Amino acid sequence: MSNFEQISVSTYRDPTVYNKVFKHFAFLYFLQGVPIGFQTRFLPIYFRKRGISLVGLWMLKLLTVTWVLKPLIAYYILEQSIKKRFFMHTSYVVLCVIFLIASQLPMVNYTDFIGIMFLVNLTTSLQDVTLDSVLIELVTSAQMSNANVAQNIFGKVGSMFSGITFSLLSDVVGLSPLFYVLILLYFWGFIVAINIMGTPPVTPQLSSIAPNDDRDLDDEELEPPRVSLKLKRSSHFHNTQCGLSNIWHVDGTPWGIIFLLSYKIGELGTASNLPIYLIDIGYSPSQVGLLTTIIGELFGMVGSMTSEVFYHQPLLKVLQILLAARTVIAALMWLLVVTWDKSSSFYDDRGRKRRKIAPDGVDIEDRLESLITRVGERSTSSLESNLEGLASVLEADIPNYKHQIMKILCQCVVNLPEKLTVYTTLVGLLNAKNYNCGGEFVEMLVRNLKEALKTGEFENARMMVRFLSDLVNCHVLVATSLLQMFDSFVEVTLEDNIPQVRSDIYVYLVLSSLPWVGRELFEKKESDLNSMLVTIENYLSKRQKIHLPALRVWLNDGPHLQEEYLDCLWAQIKNLRNNKWIEKQILRPYLAFDGVLCDALQHTLPQIIPPSHNKSMVYPLPRVVFRLFDYTDVPQGPVLPGSHAIERYLIEEQINRIIHTHHLERKDCAAALLEYPAKAKIPLNYMIVEVMFGQLFELPRPPYIEIFYGSTFIELCKNQPTSMPEVLAQASEMLFDRLDSMHSICIERFVHWFSYHLSNFQYKWSWEDWVECVAMDPNAPKSKFVREVLLKCLRFSYYQRVVESVPESFAALLPPEPKPIYKYEQEGAGSLPGTMHAHKLMSAIKSKCTPEEAAVLLKDLPNVYPNGQENENSSFNPLKIDVFFSTLLHLGSKSISHSFAALAKFHPNLKSLAEFDDGKICLLKVLYETWKNNQQMMVVLVDKLLRTEVVECSSVANWLFSFEMQHDFTSFYVWEIMHSTIKKMSRHVDQLQQEVDSAHDKQEAAKRKEADGLEVGDDDIPSDEAIERMEEKLEAATSAQKNLFLVIFQRFIIVLTEHLARCESAGVDYNTPWYKWVIERLQQVFLMHHELVFRYINTLEQLLFTSDIDIHILEVFQQFCALRS
């Protein structure tokens, strides 16, 4: 017996050898599944998310034609074992080379994958044939079913591995590192294939002999059949034809082909479209890859493992099981198709025509908007490659969708200014490819700029001017034309009889754009640039700054200078000019395309003349730049840029824009702030805290509601638990230390934020560090701050919780327990004139008496005050009001809803008792006596009385300035009620104004219809009499609003004048803590309601703020007037 024969017999009889073979083949079939998962699970998701149409994805599927031709390929692979194995070995090397090439290509769009995937499919299809044929040689027919199951399972594992790996990690590490992983895997496959080479094949004779058969075998039985090589070669083509014919004539082949086609086209076709559907409805690529790959492949592996069980079942039972399973699958397919079809229907749910739809069912504008708005976000490819790819895609779409593309780009200019240089680069690339398109975009943007200047949208105009400036860097615009636009803006400063704020905003448009384009103008038009800067400097040196004290957060300049925004920016621009206009903060992606952009033709800006001034135009108010930190406050890490460094302005500008973009969603805002691109170069937490506090303390009012800042700080602390709380605590300590010089409005906002922040952190704070404030004057800023914080915390919690949260040493600052005071049940109440009636009224109300019955019980009460003093004013009865209202409040004191129910039931009684102004003020005084220990209840009930028209706004103002309220005059709740009253009056006037305008519009529309000969319905058209009544109501409300402001400012003048006179006669300093609170509250009324107050500015100047009043009071009015002068 030859050596070959001995090996063959021993191999067959030793199962451990074949176990090793199966392990090797399991790994090789795992590698066979890797490109399948990459191509079917990852690539469709990857390209669909980047805007490739369904047609484009279908074209990618055509590259798998080599797998369809696999049966033909099999016949042309020689049957000799050595050549089969040679093909198998070399295929792994070829795949290593292919993926090495792929790792070096910039994968911008799907065309870059065409050649790579064709080579991969061709090589793997050849590899699959040789791998199968080698496996057949090494296993017996009895082992073939197990081998088939193993082939399916490990192939699916490989597919799942590549699909999940690329879907999850491509957005994190990019594609190149993953291609290197594939290279290592295929190199390992090459080593495994070498190990299989030494395994001998199993001959047909040996496969028919049982392992335990002991009969003698002669040499002829063991010798493999010998066939002439010459015969094989000469009959190869003939055998191929015969083989194909024989396969076709095998029983069941036609039906098998039909079955496979229906399976591939139906179930697998739907399964391959499922990821695309999920992408279209908003799932992320990682979610889709994880969901479809794991679930799909796991079910596939279960099916492969159970196929062996079904193989041994009766054919009819198998068909029944398959029919039931396919019925369920068909139902799911139908549901998916219906859902997808509905989402891409040409008509919406109400039958209206939708926007233009692409042939593949995707809304063109939505797809273009997604492509454009998402450029510059985190991606597997570099920003430059993404921009180049997007420019190519948009260039192809310009002939059909030019207007949509330019419209979206113009929207990005104002809505996404944080990516300004990304979009200027994109426009530069489009201009280089299509000069006319670049010119039309500039024209559209200039039209938008002119409209924004005309309508007073100056922030949008500022973004457009900055964008046009950066287009000079991208060689889209000529530098000379940009300077001409700048000069026309600066010339506004030379106009006569215009408010200073008009000149300010146009100078700001220019200065805020110079960091982006200054270097380019310096290199090309230095003399013209310097001439313009001289004009700006001359203007800034002559500006009036009367308004500055009203807008400062702190009264003094220590330790940080309180600068007006134009002065600060001018100092930063001068430093930038001294540094040759070089900065390192702005991302400039167009530098990578300098060779392309330099060759592009440039456009000239059309003449842009600022619209002339008119009195109805409202310009942005000036502001003061907030500074909290300098480099000495940052203990470690990157250095904080100086106050006059241009980098400080650029960072603040970018953080402000991030906040503006995400201010409606605190979680997104916090995440975006912490993902600031240049966070490694700056102390980001300190910059975020300073900018957010700067917005919170901005005067006259913050850009966004106050709760936004508190909730966003909490999210920042959650996302950065090791660093952000420490920075916030440091900022809080610094703010507390500077409370003595902080503006009262800002102290109030600090109280609101700090108490809200404490309520979210279990009221824990190092209170002992602030114990000094306990012994201070009650009106001292630090003492007032702590007291108001505890009062505010009481609204978020309950009394005992607040008491336990502070040390005992702070007992003097704790608020009283928030319980009502009912004097007719207290000690000594029997001596009061209304006690008996109060008790009778209480019993009657508890017995559910009617309002009329309650009124009868009060009719015998004399017209005296509660203390027995005679009332000479017959318009109201103070004792009746006191007995009735205090009893009503006492009975409804259980909760706010109980109080509201009591007020609603006895509303007629309250209206009749407080019919005139003196009665209304008396009613409010009773409210204060009952609920003075619960400020929140007072705020709520005053609001309720105003809404039910029991009291009027002017009555509330007079009550707050009354003698009885002197003790609480500087308390924050008093001014909460005051501003709420002013806002309520303002909303009432606005509502009436809208009704009048709407009535006029309807009447004019009816007249136009009548003039056109159309039928006009009488139901909805207001008559002249109805409009006249509306106008009378509006006039009365406007008069009441004016009267409200006159009352408030007159009472301010009286209170402050009396204080100043007392101090002067006593020879003491007038600037007491009480004076500071009151004079700054006067400023607060001016600033918080400046739009309303400016309507009556002439009346106030003529009647109240004349030259006769004290200069300290008059200065506040003059500072307010200077805001718009």
Secondary structure in CASP SS format (residue, H / E / C, confidence):
PFRMAT SS
TARGET T0000
AUTHOR 0000-0000-0000
METHOD secondary structure of the structure
MODEL  1
M C 1.00
S C 1.00
N H 1.00
F H 1.00
E H 1.00
Q H 1.00
I H 1.00
S H 1.00
V H 1.00
S H 1.00
T H 1.00
Y H 1.00
R H 1.00
D C 1.00
P H 1.00
T H 1.00
V H 1.00
Y H 1.00
N H 1.00
K H 1.00
V H 1.00
F H 1.00
K H 1.00
H H 1.00
F H 1.00
A H 1.00
F H 1.00
L H 1.00
Y H 1.00
F H 1.00
L H 1.00
Q H 1.00
G H 1.00
V H 1.00
P H 1.00
I H 1.00
G H 1.00
F H 1.00
Q H 1.00
T H 1.00
R H 1.00
F H 1.00
L H 1.00
P H 1.00
I H 1.00
Y H 1.00
F H 1.00
R H 1.00
K C 1.00
R C 1.00
G C 1.00
I C 1.00
S C 1.00
L H 1.00
V H 1.00
G H 1.00
L H 1.00
W H 1.00
M H 1.00
L H 1.00
K H 1.00
L H 1.00
L H 1.00
T H 1.00
V H 1.00
T H 1.00
W H 1.00
V H 1.00
L C 1.00
K H 1.00
P H 1.00
L H 1.00
I H 1.00
A H 1.00
Y H 1.00
Y H 1.00
I C 1.00
L C 1.00
E C 1.00
Q C 1.00
S H 1.00
I H 1.00
K H 1.00
K H 1.00
R H 1.00
F H 1.00
F H 1.00
M H 1.00
H H 1.00
T H 1.00
S H 1.00
Y H 1.00
V H 1.00
V H 1.00
L H 1.00
C H 1.00
V H 1.00
I H 1.00
F H 1.00
L H 1.00
I H 1.00
A H 1.00
S H 1.00
Q C 1.00
L C 1.00
P C 1.00
M C 1.00
V C 1.00
N C 1.00
Y C 1.00
T H 1.00
D H 1.00
F H 1.00
I H 1.00
G H 1.00
I H 1.00
M H 1.00
F H 1.00
L H 1.00
V H 1.00
N H 1.00
L H 1.00
T H 1.00
T H 1.00
S H 1.00
L H 1.00
Q H 1.00
D H 1.00
V H 1.00
T H 1.00
L H 1.00
D H 1.00
S H 1.00
V H 1.00
L H 1.00
I H 1.00
E H 1.00
L H 1.00
V C 1.00
T C 1.00
S H 1.00
A H 1.00
Q H 1.00
M H 1.00
S H 1.00
N H 1.00
A H 1.00
N H 1.00
V H 1.00
A H 1.00
Q H 1.00
N H 1.00
I H 1.00
F H 1.00
G H 1.00
K H 1.00
V H 1.00
G H 1.00
S H 1.00
M H 1.00
F H 1.00
S H 1.00
G H 1.00
I H 1.00
T H 1.00
F H 1.00
S H 1.00
L H 1.00
L H 1.00
S H 1.00
D H 1.00
V H 1.00
V H 1.00
G C 1.00
L H 1.00
S H 1.00
P H 1.00
L H 1.00
F H 1.00
Y H 1.00
V H 1.00
L H 1.00
I H 1.00
L H 1.00
L H 1.00
Y H 1.00
F H 1.00
W H 1.00
G H 1.00
F H 1.00
I H 1.00
V H 1.00
A H 1.00
I H 1.00
N H 1.00
I H 1.00
M H 1.00
G C 1.00
T C 1.00
P C 1.00
P C 1.00
V C 1.00
T C 1.00
P H 1.00
Q H 1.00
L H 1.00
S H 1.00
S C 1.00
I C 1.00
A C 1.00
P C 1.00
N C 1.00
D C 1.00
D C 1.00
R C 1.00
D C 1.00
L C 1.00
D C 1.00
D H 1.00
E H 1.00
E H 1.00
L H 1.00
E C 1.00
P C 1.00
P C 1.00
R C 1.00
V C 1.00
S C 1.00
L H 1.00
K H 1.00
L H 1.00
K H 1.00
R H 1.00
S H 1.00
S C 1.00
H H 1.00
F H 1.00
H H 1.00
N H 1.00
T H 1.00
Q H 1.00
C H 1.00
G H 1.00
L H 1.00
S H 1.00
N H 1.00
I H 1.00
W H 1.00
H H 1.00
V C 1.00
D C 1.00
G C 1.00
T H 1.00
P H 1.00
W H 1.00
G H 1.00
I H 1.00
I H 1.00
F H 1.00
L H 1.00
L H 1.00
S H 1.00
Y H 1.00
K H 1.00
I H 1.00
G H 1.00
E H 1.00
L H 1.00
G H 1.00
T H 1.00
A H 1.00
S H 1.00
N H 1.00
L H 1.00
P H 1.00
I H 1.00
Y H 1.00
L H 1.00
I H 1.00
D H 1.00
I C 1.00
G C 1.00
Y C 1.00
S C 1.00
P H 1.00
S H 1.00
Q H 1.00
V H 1.00
G H 1.00
L H 1.00
L H 1.00
T H 1.00
T H 1.00
I H 1.00
I H 1.00
G H 1.00
E H 1.00
L H 1.00
F H 1.00
G H 1.00
M H 1.00
V H 1.00
G H 1.00
S H 1.00
M H 1.00
T H 1.00
S H 1.00
E H 1.00
V H 1.00
F H 1.00
Y H 1.00
H C 1.00
Q C 1.00
P C 1.00
L H 1.00
L H 1.00
K H 1.00
V H 1.00
L H 1.00
Q H 1.00
I H 1.00
L H 1.00
L H 1.00
A H 1.00
A H 1.00
R H 1.00
T H 1.00
V H 1.00
I H 1.00
A H 1.00
A H 1.00
L H 1.00
M H 1.00
W H 1.00
L H 1.00
L H 1.00
V H 1.00
V H 1.00
T H 1.00
W H 1.00
D H 1.00
K H 1.00
S H 1.00
S C 1.00
S C 1.00
F C 1.00
Y E 1.00
D C 1.00
D C 1.00
R C 1.00
G C 1.00
R C 1.00
K E 1.00
R C 1.00
R C 1.00
K C 1.00
I E 1.00
A C 1.00
P C 1.00
D C 1.00
G C 1.00
V C 1.00
D E 1.00
I H 1.00
E H 1.00
D H 1.00
R H 1.00
L H 1.00
E H 1.00
S H 1.00
L H 1.00
I H 1.00
T H 1.00
R H 1.00
V C 1.00
G C 1.00
E C 1.00
R C 1.00
S C 1.00
T C 1.00
S C 1.00
S C 1.00
L H 1.00
E H 1.00
S H 1.00
N H 1.00
L H 1.00
E H 1.00
G H 1.00
L H 1.00
A H 1.00
S H 1.00
V H 1.00
L H 1.00
E H 1.00
A H 1.00
D H 1.00
I H 1.00
P H 1.00
N H 1.00
Y H 1.00
K H 1.00
H H 1.00
Q H 1.00
I H 1.00
M H 1.00
K H 1.00
I H 1.00
L H 1.00
C H 1.00
Q H 1.00
C H 1.00
V H 1.00
V H 1.00
N H 1.00
L C 1.00
P H 1.00
E H 1.00
K H 1.00
L H 1.00
T H 1.00
V H 1.00
Y H 1.00
T H 1.00
T H 1.00
L H 1.00
V H 1.00
G H 1.00
L H 1.00
L H 1.00
N H 1.00
A H 1.00
K H 1.00
N C 1.00
Y H 1.00
N H 1.00
C H 1.00
G H 1.00
G H 1.00
E H 1.00
F H 1.00
V H 1.00
E H 1.00
M H 1.00
L H 1.00
V H 1.00
R H 1.00
N H 1.00
L H 1.00
K H 1.00
E H 1.00
A H 1.00
L H 1.00
K H 1.00
T H 1.00
G C 1.00
E C 1.00
F H 1.00
E H 1.00
N H 1.00
A H 1.00
R H 1.00
M H 1.00
M H 1.00
V H 1.00
R H 1.00
F H 1.00
L H 1.00
S H 1.00
D H 1.00
L H 1.00
V H 1.00
N H 1.00
C C 1.00
H C 1.00
V C 1.00
L E 1.00
V C 1.00
A H 1.00
T H 1.00
S H 1.00
L H 1.00
L H 1.00
Q H 1.00
M H 1.00
F H 1.00
D H 1.00
S H 1.00
F H 1.00
V H 1.00
E H 1.00
V H 1.00
T H 1.00
L H 1.00
E C 1.00
D C 1.00
N C 1.00
I C 1.00
P C 1.00
Q H 1.00
V H 1.00
R H 1.00
S H 1.00
D H 1.00
I H 1.00
Y H 1.00
V H 1.00
Y H 1.00
L H 1.00
V H 1.00
L H 1.00
S C 1.00
S C 1.00
L H 1.00
P H 1.00
W H 1.00
V H 1.00
G H 1.00
R H 1.00
E H 1.00
L H 1.00
F H 1.00
E H 1.00
K H 1.00
K C 1.00
E H 1.00
S H 1.00
D H 1.00
L H 1.00
N H 1.00
S H 1.00
M H 1.00
L H 1.00
V H 1.00
T H 1.00
I H 1.00
E H 1.00
N H 1.00
Y H 1.00
L H 1.00
S H 1.00
K H 1.00
R C 1.00
Q C 1.00
K C 1.00
I C 1.00
H C 1.00
L H 1.00
P H 1.00
A H 1.00
L H 1.00
R C 1.00
V C 1.00
W E 1.00
L C 1.00
N C 1.00
D C 1.00
G C 1.00
P C 1.00
H C 1.00
L C 1.00
Q C 1.00
E C 1.00
E E 1.00
Y H 1.00
L H 1.00
D H 1.00
C H 1.00
L H 1.00
W H 1.00
A H 1.00
Q H 1.00
I H 1.00
K H 1.00
N H 1.00
L H 1.00
R H 1.00
N H 1.00
N C 1.00
K C 1.00
W C 1.00
I C 1.00
E C 1.00
K C 1.00
Q C 1.00
I C 1.00
L C 1.00
R C 1.00
P H 1.00
Y H 1.00
L H 1.00
A H 1.00
F H 1.00
D H 1.00
G H 1.00
V H 1.00
L H 1.00
C H 1.00
D C 1.00
A C 1.00
L C 1.00
Q C 1.00
H E 1.00
T C 1.00
L C 1.00
P C 1.00
Q C 1.00
I C 1.00
I C 1.00
P C 1.00
P C 1.00
S C 1.00
H C 1.00
N C 1.00
K C 1.00
S C 1.00
M C 1.00
V C 1.00
Y C 1.00
P C 1.00
L C 1.00
P C 1.00
R C 1.00
V E 1.00
V C 1.00
F C 1.00
R C 1.00
L C 1.00
F C 1.00
D C 1.00
Y H 1.00
T H 1.00
D H 1.00
V C 1.00
P C 1.00
Q C 1.00
G C 1.00
P C 1.00
V C 1.00
L C 1.00
P C 1.00
G C 1.00
S C 1.00
H C 1.00
A C 1.00
I H 1.00
E H 1.00
R H 1.00
Y H 1.00
L H 1.00
I H 1.00
E H 1.00
E H 1.00
Q H 1.00
I H 1.00
N H 1.00
R H 1.00
I H 1.00
I H 1.00
H H 1.00
T H 1.00
H H 1.00
H C 1.00
L C 1.00
E C 1.00
R H 1.00
K H 1.00
D H 1.00
C H 1.00
A H 1.00
A H 1.00
A H 1.00
L H 1.00
L H 1.00
E C 1.00
Y C 1.00
P C 1.00
A C 1.00
K C 1.00
A C 1.00
K C 1.00
I C 1.00
P C 1.00
L H 1.00
N H 1.00
Y H 1.00
M H 1.00
I H 1.00
V H 1.00
E H 1.00
V H 1.00
M H 1.00
F H 1.00
G H 1.00
Q H 1.00
L H 1.00
F C 1.00
E C 1.00
L C 1.00
P C 1.00
R C 1.00
P C 1.00
P C 1.00
Y C 1.00
I C 1.00
E H 1.00
I H 1.00
F H 1.00
Y H 1.00
G H 1.00
S H 1.00
T H 1.00
F H 1.00
I H 1.00
E H 1.00
L H 1.00
C H 1.00
K H 1.00
N H 1.00
Q C 1.00
P C 1.00
T C 1.00
S C 1.00
M H 1.00
P H 1.00
E H 1.00
V H 1.00
L H 1.00
A H 1.00
Q H 1.00
A H 1.00
S H 1.00
E H 1.00
M H 1.00
L H 1.00
F H 1.00
D H 1.00
R C 1.00
L H 1.00
D H 1.00
S H 1.00
M E 1.00
H C 1.00
S H 1.00
I H 1.00
C H 1.00
I H 1.00
E H 1.00
R H 1.00
F H 1.00
V H 1.00
H H 1.00
W H 1.00
F H 1.00
S H 1.00
Y H 1.00
H H 1.00
L H 1.00
S H 1.00
N C 1.00
F C 1.00
Q C 1.00
Y C 1.00
K C 1.00
W C 1.00
S C 1.00
W H 1.00
E H 1.00
D H 1.00
W H 1.00
V H 1.00
E H 1.00
C H 1.00
V H 1.00
A H 1.00
M C 1.00
D C 1.00
P C 1.00
N C 1.00
A C 1.00
P H 1.00
K H 1.00
S H 1.00
K H 1.00
F H 1.00
V H 1.00
R H 1.00
E H 1.00
V H 1.00
L H 1.00
L H 1.00
K H 1.00
C H 1.00
L H 1.00
R H 1.00
F H 1.00
S C 1.00
Y C 1.00
Y H 1.00
Q H 1.00
R H 1.00
V H 1.00
V H 1.00
E H 1.00
S H 1.00
V C 1.00
P C 1.00
E H 1.00
S H 1.00
F H 1.00
A H 1.00
A H 1.00
L H 1.00
L C 1.00
P C 1.00
P C 1.00
E C 1.00
P C 1.00
K C 1.00
P C 1.00
I C 1.00
Y C 1.00
K H 1.00
Y H 1.00
E H 1.00
Q C 1.00
E C 1.00
G C 1.00
A H 1.00
G H 1.00
S H 1.00
L C 1.00
P C 1.00
G C 1.00
T H 1.00
M H 1.00
H H 1.00
A H 1.00
H H 1.00
K H 1.00
L H 1.00
M H 1.00
S H 1.00
A H 1.00
I H 1.00
K H 1.00
S C 1.00
K C 1.00
C C 1.00
T C 1.00
P H 1.00
E H 1.00
E H 1.00
A H 1.00
A H 1.00
V H 1.00
L H 1.00
L H 1.00
K C 1.00
D C 1.00
L C 1.00
P C 1.00
N C 1.00
V E 1.00
Y C 1.00
P C 1.00
N C 1.00
G C 1.00
Q C 1.00
E E 1.00
N C 1.00
E C 1.00
N C 1.00
S C 1.00
S C 1.00
F C 1.00
N C 1.00
P H 1.00
L H 1.00
K H 1.00
I H 1.00
D H 1.00
V H 1.00
F H 1.00
F H 1.00
S H 1.00
T H 1.00
L H 1.00
L H 1.00
H H 1.00
L H 1.00
G C 1.00
S C 1.00
K C 1.00
S C 1.00
I H 1.00
S H 1.00
H H 1.00
S H 1.00
F H 1.00
A H 1.00
A H 1.00
L H 1.00
A H 1.00
K H 1.00
F C 1.00
H H 1.00
P H 1.00
N H 1.00
L H 1.00
K H 1.00
S H 1.00
L H 1.00
A C 1.00
E C 1.00
F C 1.00
D H 1.00
D H 1.00
G H 1.00
K H 1.00
I H 1.00
C H 1.00
L H 1.00
L H 1.00
K H 1.00
V H 1.00
L H 1.00
Y H 1.00
E H 1.00
T H 1.00
W H 1.00
K C 1.00
N C 1.00
N C 1.00
Q H 1.00
Q H 1.00
M H 1.00
M H 1.00
V H 1.00
V H 1.00
L H 1.00
V H 1.00
D H 1.00
K H 1.00
L H 1.00
L H 1.00
R H 1.00
T C 1.00
E C 1.00
V C 1.00
V C 1.00
E C 1.00
C H 1.00
S H 1.00
S H 1.00
V H 1.00
A H 1.00
N H 1.00
W H 1.00
L H 1.00
F C 1.00
S C 1.00
F H 1.00
E H 1.00
M H 1.00
Q H 1.00
H H 1.00
D H 1.00
F C 1.00
T C 1.00
S C 1.00
F H 1.00
Y H 1.00
V H 1.00
W H 1.00
E H 1.00
I H 1.00
M H 1.00
H H 1.00
S H 1.00
T H 1.00
I H 1.00
K H 1.00
K H 1.00
M H 1.00
S H 1.00
R H 1.00
H H 1.00
V H 1.00
D H 1.00
Q H 1.00
L H 1.00
Q H 1.00
Q H 1.00
E H 1.00
V H 1.00
D H 1.00
S H 1.00
A H 1.00
H H 1.00
D H 1.00
K H 1.00
Q H 1.00
E H 1.00
A H 1.00
A H 1.00
K H 1.00
R H 1.00
K H 1.00
E H 1.00
A H 1.00
D C 1.00
G C 1.00
L C 1.00
E C 1.00
V C 1.00
G C 1.00
D C 1.00
D C 1.00
D C 1.00
I C 1.00
P C 1.00
S C 1.00
D H 1.00
E H 1.00
A H 1.00
I H 1.00
E H 1.00
R H 1.00
M H 1.00
E H 1.00
E H 1.00
K H 1.00
L H 1.00
E H 1.00
A H 1.00
A H 1.00
T H 1.00
S H 1.00
A H 1.00
Q H 1.00
K H 1.00
N H 1.00
L H 1.00
F H 1.00
L H 1.00
V H 1.00
I H 1.00
F H 1.00
Q H 1.00
R H 1.00
F H 1.00
I H 1.00
I H 1.00
V H 1.00
L H 1.00
T H 1.00
E H 1.00
H H 1.00
L H 1.00
A H 1.00
R H 1.00
C H 1.00
E H 1.00
S H 1.00
A H 1.00
G C 1.00
V C 1.00
D C 1.00
Y C 1.00
N C 1.00
T C 1.00
P H 1.00
W H 1.00
Y H 1.00
K H 1.00
W H 1.00
V H 1.00
I H 1.00
E H 1.00
R H 1.00
L H 1.00
Q H 1.00
Q H 1.00
V H 1.00
F H 1.00
L H 1.00
M H 1.00
H C 1.00
H H 1.00
E H 1.00
L H 1.00
V H 1.00
F H 1.00
R H 1.00
Y H 1.00
I H 1.00
N H 1.00
T H 1.00
L H 1.00
E H 1.00
Q H 1.00
L H 1.00
L C 1.00
F C 1.00
T C 1.00
S C 1.00
D C 1.00
I C 1.00
D C 1.00
I H 1.00
H H 1.00
I H 1.00
L H 1.00
E H 1.00
V H 1.00
F H 1.00
Q H 1.00
Q H 1.00
F H 1.00
C H 1.00
A H 1.00
L C 1.00
R C 1.00
S C 1.00
END
